[in-house]
Each structure stands twice: as C-alpha cells, then as structure tokens.
C-alpha cells in the first residue's frame, strides 16, 4: 500500500482521498515521491533553468547592453513594475520561455527603478517586452500576449542580423 510521507500528509488539503500536490517549485528544487520496495520516500531533485537576469542599476544594465552588441544572441527585455497586475500574469510565461529557449537571454527591468532605460526603449505601457539583437531593437510586444511573444521569439532567435 502506498503511504504518504508524514511531512506531506500533514500538508494535505481537506480532501482526504486526493494526493498532495507535488512538483511545486521551491527555489530550484522539486520534491517527488518514489516507491522503493513498497516504501515511499521524498527525493529532492535539482532543476536547472536559466535565470531571468534582473537589473537594478543603470550602470550594470549599460555594461551588459554594450557587451551584448558583440554577439548575435537574442535578448528579451521584460519591462515590468511591482504594482503591475498584467506583468504578474506574464512572469510565469517569461520563466517558462527562459527554460524552453535556452539559446535566448531573458532580462527583467523594473521601470520604477530604471526609468532612464525604460525611456530609452520607448516603454509607454506594461508589460512591454523588447527583443534586441546586436544592440538593435528588432521587435516589441506590449501587453499579455503569450502566443505573439512566442512566435516572435521563434522567428528571431535564429535569424542573423548583420553588422
């Protein structure tokens, strides 16, 4: 018979017949249940996902941006704000795409912290996602548009822009 580990059994919801929710992300680890010889155990498995780079300093952003001009890698800049509700809807999408498209760099800039950078890229509404390659803006998505963003990432991630 399958038994839930004590730690997970105590955290179960009021539905006694349903199993506990597994696979919730806790930092960079995922808990899974394995049955070994009729006994269950909790195993922590590290998960590797590329981070979304966050910038809180104009100087650090400018240094990163200048360095990005030297390669042809696609960079997606997520212009967001802590108070922006639509931005919160896009956050898991950005994290999902960062895990899926490992050849693309994803960055996040809070417009309240780096207003000068937001103005430089002409951000007027949020969320605004700017796609750049070799220091040039090649596309832009404004609003909660997962499918549109995905199409543009797939279109531009392999296309080459000459010097």
C-alpha positions as CSV (number, residue, x, y, z in Angstrom):
1,X,0.0,0.0,0.0
2,X,1.2,3.5,-0.8
3,X,1.7,5.8,2.2
4,X,2.3,9.5,2.1
5,X,5.4,10.7,4.0
6,X,4.4,12.4,7.3
7,X,5.6,15.8,6.2
8,X,3.4,15.7,3.1
9,X,0.5,14.0,4.7
10,X,0.2,16.9,7.3
11,X,0.2,19.4,4.5
12,X,-2.6,17.7,2.6
13,X,-5.8,19.6,1.8
14,X,-9.1,18.7,3.4
15,X,-9.9,16.2,0.6
16,X,-8.6,13.0,2.3
17,X,-8.6,11.0,-0.9
18,X,-6.5,13.3,-3.1
19,X,-2.7,13.0,-3.1
20,X,-0.6,16.0,-2.1
21,X,0.4,18.5,-4.7
22,X,3.9,17.6,-6.0
23,X,6.3,19.3,-8.3
24,X,5.7,22.8,-6.8
25,X,8.9,24.8,-7.2
26,X,10.7,25.5,-4.1
27,X,13.6,27.6,-5.1
28,X,15.5,25.5,-7.6
29,X,14.3,22.1,-6.3
30,X,11.3,19.8,-6.9
31,X,10.1,17.2,-4.5
32,X,9.0,13.9,-5.9
33,X,7.7,10.7,-4.2
34,X,9.3,7.4,-5.2
35,X,8.2,4.0,-4.1
36,X,11.1,1.8,-3.3
37,X,10.5,-1.8,-2.1
38,X,7.0,-0.9,-1.1
39,X,8.1,2.1,1.0
40,X,7.7,5.7,-0.2
41,X,10.4,8.3,0.2
42,X,10.7,12.0,-0.6
43,X,13.5,12.8,-3.0
44,X,14.7,16.3,-3.9
45,X,15.8,16.7,-7.5
46,X,17.7,19.8,-8.6
47,X,16.1,21.6,-11.6
48,X,18.2,23.6,-14.0
49,X,16.6,26.5,-15.6
50,X,18.4,29.5,-16.9
51,X,17.7,32.5,-14.7
52,X,16.0,35.7,-15.9
53,X,18.6,38.4,-15.3
54,X,17.3,41.3,-13.3
55,X,18.9,44.7,-13.4
56,X,18.6,47.3,-10.6
57,X,21.4,49.6,-11.7
58,X,21.6,51.7,-14.9
59,X,25.4,51.3,-14.9
60,X,25.1,47.5,-14.8
61,X,22.5,47.5,-17.5
62,X,24.6,49.7,-19.8
63,X,27.6,47.4,-19.3
64,X,25.5,44.3,-20.1
65,X,23.9,46.0,-23.1
66,X,27.2,47.2,-24.5
67,X,28.6,43.6,-24.2
68,X,25.5,42.2,-25.9
69,X,26.3,44.1,-29.0
70,X,29.2,41.8,-29.7
71,X,27.1,38.7,-30.2
72,X,24.1,37.6,-32.2
73,X,22.2,36.1,-29.3
74,X,18.5,37.2,-29.0
75,X,17.7,39.1,-25.8
76,X,14.2,39.6,-24.5
77,X,13.8,42.5,-22.1
78,X,10.8,42.4,-19.8
79,X,9.9,45.9,-18.7
80,X,7.7,45.5,-15.6
81,X,6.7,47.0,-12.3
82,X,5.9,45.5,-8.9
83,X,2.4,47.1,-8.9
84,X,1.5,46.0,-12.5
85,X,-1.1,43.1,-12.4
86,X,-0.7,42.2,-16.1
87,X,3.0,41.9,-15.5
88,X,2.4,39.3,-12.9
89,X,0.4,37.3,-15.4
90,X,3.4,37.3,-17.8
91,X,6.0,36.4,-15.2
92,X,5.4,32.6,-15.3
93,X,5.3,32.8,-19.1
94,X,8.7,34.5,-19.1
95,X,10.1,31.9,-16.7
96,X,8.6,29.1,-18.9
97,X,10.2,30.6,-22.1
98,X,13.5,31.1,-20.3
99,X,13.5,27.3,-19.6
100,X,12.4,26.4,-23.1
101,X,14.5,28.7,-25.2
102,X,18.0,28.3,-23.6
103,X,19.6,30.0,-26.5
104,X,17.8,33.2,-25.7
105,X,18.7,35.6,-22.8
106,X,15.8,36.9,-20.8
107,X,16.2,40.1,-18.7
108,X,13.9,42.0,-16.4
109,X,13.9,45.7,-15.7
110,X,11.6,47.4,-13.2
111,X,10.5,50.7,-14.8
112,X,10.3,52.4,-11.5
113,X,13.9,51.6,-10.7
114,X,15.4,52.2,-14.1
115,X,13.2,54.9,-15.7
116,X,16.0,56.1,-17.9
117,X,16.3,52.7,-19.5
118,X,12.5,52.4,-20.0
119,X,12.5,55.8,-21.7
120,X,15.5,54.9,-23.9
121,X,13.4,51.9,-25.2
122,X,10.2,54.0,-25.5
123,X,8.2,52.0,-23.0
124,X,4.8,53.6,-22.5
125,X,2.7,50.6,-21.3
126,X,3.3,47.5,-19.4
127,X,4.2,44.8,-19.7
128,X,6.4,45.7,-22.7
129,X,8.8,43.0,-24.0
130,X,11.5,44.3,-26.3
131,X,13.5,41.9,-28.4
132,X,17.0,43.0,-29.3
133,X,19.9,41.5,-31.2
134,X,23.4,43.1,-31.5
135,X,22.1,46.1,-29.6
136,X,19.3,46.9,-32.0
137,X,15.6,46.6,-31.3
138,X,14.2,44.1,-33.7
139,X,10.6,43.6,-32.3
140,X,8.3,44.5,-29.5
141,X,5.3,43.0,-27.7
142,X,3.1,45.1,-25.4
143,X,0.5,43.6,-23.1
144,X,-0.3,40.0,-22.0
145,X,0.3,38.2,-25.4
146,X,1.9,34.9,-24.8
147,X,1.4,33.4,-28.3
148,X,2.6,36.6,-30.0
149,X,5.7,36.7,-27.9
150,X,6.4,33.0,-28.5
151,X,6.1,33.5,-32.3
152,X,8.4,36.5,-32.3
153,X,11.0,34.6,-30.2
154,X,10.9,31.6,-32.5
155,X,11.2,33.9,-35.5
156,X,14.1,36.0,-34.3
157,X,16.2,33.5,-32.2
158,X,17.9,32.0,-35.2
159,X,17.7,34.9,-37.7
160,X,21.0,36.7,-38.3
161,X,21.4,40.4,-38.2
162,X,24.5,41.7,-40.0
163,X,26.7,44.4,-38.6
